[in-house]
Amino acid sequence: MTSRIPRDSRLRLVRTRPLAAAPAAMNQRRSRRPAPRPPEGTPARAELARMARSGLAGAARVAHWADAALGPGRDAGRADGKATLSDETAERAAADLGLTAAQVRADWDTARLAGLVEVHGDSARPGWRLRAWDRDDSAVLRGWVALFDAWSLAHPEPADHEPAAVAEVVSAMPQVLSFLQLSAGPVPMEQLLDLLQQRVTELRTERCEIPYGPQPDPAGQAEDQAQDRARPEDAPLEPLLDWALHALASVGALTYGDGQATLTPLGSWAVWVKLEQICVAAQSPAGNIEVAAEEMLRGCAQLRPNAARAEYRAWLAARPVGSAVTELIDAARGEDALLRGLAFEALRVVGAPAEPDVRAVADEPTLRPYALLWLAEHDGHDPEDAHEVLTREEATWLWVDTAAAVADHGEAPLLVRHLESAVQPTVPMLLDEVRAVGHPRTVQVLVALAAAHPDPALAKAVRRAAFQVHTGRS
């Protein structure tokens, strides 16, 4: 009897692409929903970025100086253990840049708030935004929005007010800013103060709790009432509103003078961005906003690509970018190959802010092919051609990893079709390279493929390869 094992079974070559999306969505055509447009009269992004670069020029200058003068291998100045500039370093920077030490410190603090400098423990290093400062408008605008978010830290808060009262005003200011954005013009201080008082009252009402359990005796109740009278709830809000408006003016979000305030174009755009993020977060179709990354990814596994991307955006909008990226990468390190692919799909939604973290994991064998594809697409490669950055071994490892995801979560016909995406031109070559690549799921993938394939001869060859890997034979 002659062997029916194929010796040169040609595979139809197709461009490889990650099967990270849910199996049910593999053949769905991608349709792009037009992005919401900012209010009429908002400058173009390039003009907004020019404004942001101008406002952050001093911070960028000090950050670039620190990168050049204090980087590894250079004569670094001393730090105080909090990633702030020591007196010696501030004086040195002032001399080099023609500024005062106070100006250098102020610009350094702004650079930290804008993400031009990133703090890691007791040290600081240049942020990704600084690296992309001159070429990426999105990086510049993200940096300015980060500064806008930190407006209450950019200007010293009043020393003679209770922290609780200051916190109430900070919590109430988004509504004041929304009103300024809708007004699209100068608003008198009296009107803003009235709105602030209303919002603070609402916050206090929402915080009110009904006491349970035994009630205090009259003497204790009188003492509590005396403490209530000492609380800052009756403190005048006008000085705090004045502080908040000056702080927002210091970051370039508004102009404040002559008893009225007006949002700048950057400030108006930033408020609109924040409102859009709230709307996106509120539109989560599957309700995954509050869960951890791994659970969110599992919830997205059966969604169509567009719905999954909407879910990623909603999940990301509800948490800081840095912690979200860390969660996604941790999920990608798990044993479930499907979650690995989905995590990098979510990182594609994150975009440029994820670049340093993705680049940092490019040397981890499990994540390397995914990271290289992500970086290639981020650098401008066509997604259909991004696989060309992978070596033959990396492409084979990714093929096995993707096959593992299909075997665990997909259907047999999809696993058979996945065979066509291999870079090897023949089945014997594929099996040889799959055995050599050392993926931990190789045996399970080959067994599943043998069980699913309708060609008995090919299935027999695949089962033999699985046995050889299992027993360690060549």
Secondary structure, DSSP 8 states (H G I E B T S, - for coil): ------SS-B----------S-GGGTT------------TT---HHHHHHHHHHHTHHHHHHHHHHHHHHSTTS----B-SSSSB-HHHHHHHHHHHT--HHHHHHHHHHHHHTTSEEEETTEEEE-HHHHTTTT-HHHHHHHHHHHHHTHHHHS---TTS-HHHHHHHHHHHHHHHHHHHHHTS-EEHHHHHHHHHHHHHHHHHHH-----SS---HHHHHHHHHHHHHSGGGS-SHHHHHHHHHHHHHTTSEEEETTEEEE-HHHHHHHHHHHHHHHHHHT-SS--TTS-HHHHHHHHTTS-HHHHHHHHHHHHHTS-HHHHHHHHHHHHTSS-HHHHHHHHHHHHHH-GGGHHHHHHTTTSTTTHHHHHHHHHHHTT--TTTGGGGS-HHHHHHHHHHHHHHHHHHS-HHHHHHHGGG-SSSBHHHHHHHHHHH--TTHHHHHHHHHHH-S-HHHHHHHHHHHHHHHHT--
